[in-house]
Amino acid sequence: MTTGIVKDDRYLAHNLGAGHIEGPERLEVIHAVIERGLPPSCALIEPRPASREELEYIHAPEYVGLISRLAGRRYVELDQDTSMTAGSYEAARLAAGGTIRAADMIMDGEVRNAVALVRPPGHHAERGQALGFCIFNNIAVAAEHLIRRRGLRRILIADWDLHHGNGTQNAFYFRKDVLFFSTHRFPFYPGSGYWNEAGAEAGEGFTVNVPLTAGKGNEDYRFIYRTVLGPIAAAYRPEFILVSAGFDIFAGDPLGGMEVTSEGFGVLAAELLAMAGDYAHGRILFVLEGGYSPEGLAEGVLQVLAQLSGKAQLPDVAADASPQTRTEIAPVIDVHRKYWPL
């Protein structure tokens, strides 16, 4: 079986102008390295547009209608960070639909696992509001599709983006069929994701936030994913793992502050791939979120693909957090010890 890659030049049509940090260049650098040497065990997946019904799994009908009416406009500002241009609506529908298609192909056994190289990104998009470069919440729409159309009952969304995935958290905050786990810089945009945001009502304990100060590197992240998420995943036993893969934790990212190297993304992929193998029949899908360093994007995606396609050794990085990191995650463990075997 192969590793699928959602790749399409139509995502480049979402173009907010020269110099905008969330520009087509983000995908162009990834496309260039893939085209120079696509591993034999990888196959391209052509995306399809998400239907209005699928978008309304997560988003308010009036919001979806508004975005559709803005299709083709030269420039429309949706929020101080988020705008649309003529090609944005088609790209946004393809981002959500491409994520769904990759998830379906994994479920159907057409590919073993996959990476969705989509834009605009999605994890900040709320039910009725575009935020943080995001128009539709691609990963949340795919999770809801897996529940409604594929009958799954336990999905893990792991979000390693530099920024907290507020939109994803809010979509599932009162539910237990999606467990949301996030590591993110804090305090930082968008201001949410404190450790005591743990879900409510039926979803109490199923939102796990790990807010971190700047400077965390490969060993810190491996420690957190192994010692915090690992036991939680073992108890939850997800049937599918979705990953909000933000490459802005790369050392030197212009919006960053973390110290993860390209090898670090292989570390994270390996940890999550092992969980998928143990509990989810290997079903795992990585969905592109942030990342604004060309080197971080290109090398990070290659590291993830190497792990997924079985073409790389397990990274030799210790799961050994700094004293500062151990101090920062202590309140997370205290909150969630009553829900999970931590």
MIZA-566496 format. One record per residue (C-alpha): x, y, z. Coordinates in Angstrom, 1 decimal. Each point is the difference from the previous one (the first is absolute). Layout:
<selos>
X|Y|Z
...
</selos>
This chain:
<selos>
0.0|0.0|0.0
1.1|3.6|-0.7
0.1|3.3|1.8
-2.4|2.5|-1.6
0.9|3.7|-0.6
-2.8|2.5|-0.7
1.7|2.4|-2.5
-1.6|2.4|-2.4
1.1|3.3|-1.6
-3.5|1.4|0.5
1.0|0.7|3.7
2.4|2.6|-1.4
-2.9|2.1|-1.3
-0.7|1.2|3.6
2.4|2.9|-0.4
-0.2|3.0|2.4
2.7|2.0|-1.8
3.8|0.3|0.0
1.5|-0.1|3.4
-2.9|-1.6|1.8
1.5|-2.6|2.4
-2.7|-2.6|-0.8
0.7|0.0|-3.7
0.1|-2.6|-2.8
3.8|-0.2|0.5
-0.7|-2.2|3.0
-1.3|-2.8|-2.2
2.4|0.7|-2.9
3.0|-0.8|2.1
-1.6|-3.3|1.1
-1.1|-0.9|-3.5
3.5|0.6|-1.3
1.6|-2.5|2.3
-2.7|-2.5|-0.6
0.3|0.3|-3.7
3.8|-0.5|0.1
-0.4|-3.4|1.6
-3.4|-1.4|0.9
0.6|-3.3|1.9
-1.2|-3.1|-1.9
-2.2|-0.8|2.9
-1.9|3.3|-0.3
-3.0|0.8|-2.2
-1.6|3.3|-0.8
-3.6|0.6|1.0
-2.1|2.4|-2.0
-2.3|2.0|2.2
-3.7|0.7|-0.5
-2.0|3.0|1.2
-1.8|-0.4|3.3
-3.8|0.2|-0.4
-2.0|2.6|1.8
-1.5|-2.7|2.2
3.5|-1.2|1.0
1.1|3.5|0.9
-3.1|0.5|2.0
1.0|-3.0|2.2
2.2|2.5|1.8
-0.9|3.5|-1.3
-3.3|2.0|0.3
-2.1|-0.1|-3.2
0.0|3.8|-0.1
3.8|0.1|0.2
0.4|-2.5|-2.8
-2.5|2.0|-2.0
1.9|3.2|0.5
3.3|-1.5|-1.0
-1.6|-1.5|-3.2
-1.4|3.4|-0.9
3.4|1.5|0.2
1.5|-2.4|-2.5
1.7|1.7|-2.9
0.4|3.4|1.8
3.4|1.6|-0.6
0.6|0.7|3.7
-2.2|-0.3|3.1
1.3|0.3|3.6
-1.7|-2.5|2.3
2.0|0.7|3.2
3.1|2.0|0.7
2.2|-2.9|-1.0
-2.3|-1.9|-2.5
-1.0|1.1|-3.4
-1.4|-1.5|-3.3
1.0|0.6|-3.6
-1.5|-1.3|-3.2
1.3|-3.5|0.4
-0.5|-0.4|3.8
-3.4|-1.6|0.1
0.9|-2.8|-2.4
3.3|-0.6|1.9
-1.8|0.0|3.3
-2.6|-2.5|-1.2
2.8|-2.2|-1.4
1.9|0.2|3.3
-2.9|-1.4|1.9
-1.0|-2.4|-2.7
3.6|-1.2|-0.6
0.3|-0.8|3.7
-3.2|-2.0|-0.1
1.1|-1.8|-3.1
3.3|-1.1|1.6
-1.9|-1.1|3.1
-2.4|-2.1|-2.1
2.9|-1.6|-2.0
1.6|-1.0|3.3
-3.2|-1.5|1.2
-0.5|-1.9|-3.2
3.5|-1.4|0.0
1.0|1.8|-3.2
2.9|1.6|1.8
1.6|-1.0|3.3
0.3|3.6|1.3
0.2|3.5|-1.5
1.1|3.6|0.2
-2.4|2.7|-1.2
2.1|3.0|-1.4
-2.9|2.4|0.0
-0.6|3.7|0.4
-1.4|2.2|1.3
0.6|-1.6|3.4
-2.9|-0.7|2.3
0.4|-0.5|3.7
-0.8|3.6|1.0
-3.3|0.1|-1.9
-3.0|0.2|2.3
-3.6|-1.0|-0.7
-0.9|3.4|-1.4
3.3|1.9|-0.3
3.2|-0.1|-2.0
3.1|0.5|2.1
3.7|-0.2|-0.1
0.4|-0.7|-3.8
-2.7|-2.7|0.2
-3.4|0.0|-1.8
-1.3|-3.6|0.4
1.2|-2.3|2.8
1.3|-2.8|-2.2
0.9|-2.5|2.7
-3.2|0.5|2.0
-2.1|-0.5|-3.1
1.9|-3.3|-0.8
-0.4|-1.2|3.6
-3.8|0.6|-0.1
-0.1|-1.7|-3.4
1.6|-3.1|1.5
-2.5|0.0|2.8
-3.2|0.7|-2.0
0.9|-1.9|-3.2
2.5|-2.7|1.0
-1.5|-0.9|3.4
3.1|0.7|2.1
-0.5|0.7|3.7
3.5|1.0|1.3
2.2|2.4|-2.0
3.2|1.6|1.3
1.0|3.4|-1.3
3.6|0.8|0.9
1.0|3.6|-0.8
3.7|0.9|0.2
-0.3|3.4|-1.7
1.7|2.9|1.7
-3.4|1.6|0.6
-2.9|-1.5|1.8
-2.8|-1.5|-2.1
-2.8|2.0|1.5
-2.5|-0.9|-2.7
0.6|-3.7|0.2
-0.2|0.1|3.8
-3.3|1.8|-0.1
-1.5|-2.3|-2.6
0.3|-3.0|2.4
0.2|1.5|3.5
-3.2|-1.6|1.3
0.6|-3.4|-1.6
1.9|-3.2|0.6
0.1|-1.5|-3.5
2.9|2.4|-0.8
2.9|0.3|2.3
1.9|3.3|-0.7
3.7|0.1|1.1
2.0|3.2|-0.6
3.6|1.1|0.7
0.4|3.7|-0.7
1.9|3.1|1.0
-1.7|2.0|2.8
-0.7|2.8|0.5
-0.3|0.5|-3.7
-2.6|0.4|-2.8
-2.9|-0.7|0.3
0.1|0.2|3.8
-1.8|-3.3|0.7
1.2|-3.4|1.0
0.7|0.4|3.7
0.6|-3.3|1.8
-3.3|0.2|1.9
-2.0|0.1|-3.3
-0.8|-3.7|0.2
-3.4|-0.4|-1.6
-3.5|0.2|1.6
-3.1|-2.1|0.5
0.3|-3.3|-2.0
3.4|1.3|-1.2
1.6|0.6|3.4
3.5|-1.3|-0.1
0.1|-0.4|-3.8
1.7|3.3|-0.7
3.7|-0.1|1.0
1.9|3.2|-0.3
3.8|0.2|0.6
1.0|3.7|0.0
3.7|0.5|-0.3
2.4|3.0|0.1
2.4|0.6|-2.8
3.2|-2.0|-0.6
-1.3|-3.6|0.1
2.0|-2.5|-2.2
-0.2|-3.5|-1.3
0.6|-1.7|3.3
-2.7|2.0|1.8
-2.6|-0.7|-2.6
0.9|-3.7|-0.1
-0.3|-0.1|3.8
-3.4|1.7|0.0
-1.5|-2.2|-2.8
1.4|-3.2|1.6
-0.8|0.7|3.7
-3.2|2.1|-0.3
-1.7|-1.0|-3.2
1.3|-3.6|0.0
-1.9|-1.2|3.1
-3.1|2.0|-1.0
0.0|-1.5|-3.5
0.5|-3.5|1.6
-3.1|0.5|2.1
-2.1|1.7|-2.7
0.9|-2.4|-2.8
-0.8|2.3|-2.9
-1.3|-1.6|-3.2
1.6|2.7|-2.2
2.7|2.6|0.7
-0.1|3.4|-1.7
3.0|2.3|0.4
-0.1|3.8|-0.3
3.6|0.2|-1.3
1.3|3.5|0.4
3.6|0.5|-0.9
0.3|3.3|1.7
1.6|-1.6|3.0
3.1|-0.3|-2.2
3.1|1.8|1.4
0.2|3.2|-1.9
-3.6|0.3|-1.1
-0.8|3.7|-0.3
-3.2|-0.4|2.1
1.6|-2.6|2.3
2.1|-0.1|3.1
0.3|-3.8|0.3
3.2|-2.0|-0.7
-1.2|-3.1|-1.9
2.3|-1.1|-2.8
-1.0|-1.8|-3.2
0.9|-3.3|1.8
-2.5|1.0|2.7
-2.9|-0.3|-2.4
1.1|-3.5|-0.7
0.0|-0.6|3.8
-3.5|1.3|0.4
-1.2|-2.0|-3.1
1.6|-3.1|1.4
-1.7|0.3|3.4
-3.4|0.6|-1.6
0.5|-2.8|-2.5
0.7|-2.4|2.8
-3.2|0.9|1.7
-1.9|-0.4|-3.2
1.5|-3.5|-0.4
-0.8|-1.0|3.5
-3.6|1.2|0.2
-1.3|1.3|-3.4
0.9|-2.7|-2.5
2.7|2.3|-1.3
-2.5|2.6|-1.1
1.6|3.5|0.3
-0.3|3.1|-2.1
2.3|3.1|0.3
-1.7|3.3|-1.1
2.1|3.1|-0.7
-0.6|3.0|2.2
2.6|2.7|0.6
3.7|0.2|-0.8
1.7|3.1|-1.5
3.6|-1.0|-0.4
0.7|-1.5|-3.5
2.6|-2.3|1.5
-2.2|-1.1|2.9
-2.9|-0.8|-2.4
2.0|-1.9|-2.6
2.2|-1.9|2.4
-2.7|-0.6|2.6
-2.5|-1.5|-2.6
2.8|-2.2|-1.4
0.7|-1.3|3.5
-3.7|-0.8|0.6
-0.3|-1.7|-3.4
3.1|-2.1|0.7
-1.5|-1.3|3.2
-3.4|-0.7|-1.5
1.4|-1.8|-3.0
2.4|-2.1|2.1
3.1|1.4|-1.7
1.6|1.4|3.2
1.4|-1.4|3.1
-1.5|1.0|3.3
1.5|3.3|1.1
2.7|-0.2|2.6
-1.4|2.7|2.3
-0.4|-0.6|3.7
-3.4|0.7|1.7
1.7|2.1|2.6
-1.7|3.4|0.8
1.8|2.9|1.6
-0.8|0.9|3.7
-1.9|3.0|-1.4
-2.2|-2.2|-2.2
-0.7|-2.4|2.8
-1.1|3.0|2.1
-2.3|1.3|-2.7
-1.7|-3.4|-0.6
-0.6|-0.7|3.6
-3.3|1.8|0.2
-1.2|-1.8|-3.1
0.7|-3.4|1.6
-1.7|1.2|3.2
-3.2|1.0|-1.8
-0.2|-3.2|-2.1
1.1|-2.6|2.5
-3.6|-0.3|1.1
-1.0|-0.9|-3.6
3.0|-2.0|-1.2
2.7|-2.3|1.4
2.8|2.6|0.2
</selos>
